[in-house]
Amino acid sequence: MPSSDRSELKSLGWQKLIVACLSVLVTTTLGVGAAEVYLRLTRAHVNPDTLRARSLEYEATLFSRNAFPQMLQRKHATPSGDVVISPRGYRGQLFAIPKPPGTVRVVMLGGSSLFDMYAREGQDWPRLIETNLRGRGYGKVEVINAGTPGHATFDFLGRFYSEIWMFEPDYLLVYESWNDIKYFHNLRPEHSLLRLQRPAAVNGQGNGYLVANPFMYYSSWTDRLLSHSQLYVRLRDRYLQWRLGKPRVEGIVTSSDLLNAYSDYGPRQFALNLHLLVAAARYIGAKPVLLTQARLLTPTNTPAEREKIAYEFVNLSHEALLHAFADCDRAVYTVARADNVPVLDLSRMFSGQPALFEDHTHTTAAGSDALARATADFLQPMLGKP
């Protein structure tokens, strides 16, 4: 074949390749464009900014796994509406330091169940306790909701001796089991709290000590730029879920393995934490009060009720979780007897009543009101006459 013919064939081959590439490029562009238009017309606009607008932000700390930063947060963070974190880093209205003369200050320590994840602002049950008591004539009573989602009793201890003692509490109420149960399945000498708990990663985009969360913070300027595309945002979210786990109301789910047993180190650690909190409260002159945690969980839960219980967060089966809660209740009473501390048994009063719970431990509006009334009734004799 003459060289001119070979050159012509080679030229035709390149032309076909270029046409094929252009065809693929045009088809891909049209497909991506159509997908982008479809998402914009049929789905709500989302990106890390919109997620951050309805998510609480945390900062890394040395004495607990995290804390709310000392900045005003007003976030649409619950199905019921906005949540307000005061510039002091606690839910609700700003409280004075030093404590005003005559004020009787009650500080409540807990996780998201005390924080009251589903309550409208001003309707969380610590605030309802204050409202209830003031309605009975105790106008100088002030209740501080020091609940932080995800926190266990060892977080309470760190926050109490590193900050909360400065608030001059007269009473310290402790309400938690669920978040402590999360480490029961894994706690043993080679996996102590010292080894299990690691410092939180800090967001590297110039936000000080805010805890990194790739779902609601951009990783780079290119990530921010590409997030103008709704298709990119959704692919980004799928990738993060594949790499990190699925976000849920309490955090990210990484495992669904459920165990039927755990060692006794978990309940013993829980009891030790309570002993130390009681001692720390009394050292600063505050009166400690222990509360058992009310929950939806019972031996007779229906399949529909079990669907509401996030077993994957504690890595325990239904039966093992029943034992874990029972161990925590026993630990509360054991510590109370040993240290002569009053106990309010909210578990005995309210557990297993579906109308009071959104899920395993978080309450409905009716549940928040019931817990608040019971706690106010319990505190009133301690407060004396109005």
TAPEMO-V339510 format. One line per field, one symbol per residue. ss: DSSP state (@ for helix, = for strand, . for the rest). psi: psi as a letter, one per 40 degrees, with the letter a starting at -180 (. if undefined). A space follows every 10 residues. Layout:
ss = ???
psi = ???
This chain:
ss = ..@@@@@@@@ @@@@@@@@@@ @@@@@@@@@@ @@@@@@@@@@ @@.....@@@ @@@....==. ......==.. ..======.. =====..... =......... ...======= .@@@@..... ....@@@@@@ @@@@@..... =======... ..@@@@@@@@ @@.@@@@... =====..@@@ @......=.. =.@@@@.... .=.......= =......... @@@@@@...@ @@@@@@@@@@ @@@@.===.. ===.....=. ....@@@@@@ @@@@@@@@@@ @@@...==== =......... ..@@@@.... @@@@.=.@@@ @@@@@@@@@@ @@@@@@@@@. .===.@@@@@ ...@@@=... ..=.@@@@@@ @@@@@@@@@@ @@@...
psi = hidddddddd dddddddddd dddddddddd dddddddddd deiihiiddd dddfhiiiih ideidiihig ihhgigeide aihhhieefi haihiihihi hehhhhhhha addddgdeii heeidddddd ddddeeegee hhhhgfhhhe iadddddddd eedddeefid ihhhgidddd ddedeehide fiddddhiih ihhefffbeh hhgedeiidi ddddddeehd dddddddddd ddddihhide ahheiehhie iiiedddddd dddddddddd dddeeihihh hihiidhief hidddddehg dedefiiddd dddddddddd ddddddddef hihhgdddde iehdeehdad ehiidddddd dddddddddd ddeai.
